[in-house]
Amino acid sequence: MKRNATAVWQGTGKEGKGHLSTQSTVLNQTQYSFNSRFEDGVGTNPEELVAAAHAGCFTMKLSFNLSGAGFTPENLETKCDITFENGEITLSHLTLTAKVPEISKEKFDELVADAEKNCPISKLLNTKITVDATLA
């Protein structure tokens, strides 16, 4: 399986502008710029996209882990906060709220730890990854 996205940029880093498109067209010439990355401009930015990718990947891996252990989650909600400092991503922090009937806290924590370590985006990132997991 291969997936792709395309970035187009015109102009300087600060005054220029660009757009991003994905193979699925979920992003279709979506604006990004210095302002959307470092200030409060309209559009997306690479760190926001990494956060979405990590939250989605981790949550899906956890769902597979839970199903493989015989549990069906009612709801898994993960927020990912990406910390960008001095020109690099230094932390990806996942905050998970989960509703999984009949699972023990110990088993839940074990499956969360595995998802944190083994989702493909976690493996891709060369940064510190932390998770706060709440079982409702």
Secondary structure, 3 states (H helix, E strand, C coil): CCCCEEEEEECCCCCCEEEEEECCCCCCCEEEEHHHHHCCCCCECHHHHHHHHHHHHHHHHHHHHHHHCCCCCCEEEEEEEEEEECCEEEEEEEEEEEECCCCCHHHHHHHHHHHHHHCHHHHHCCCEEEEEEEEC
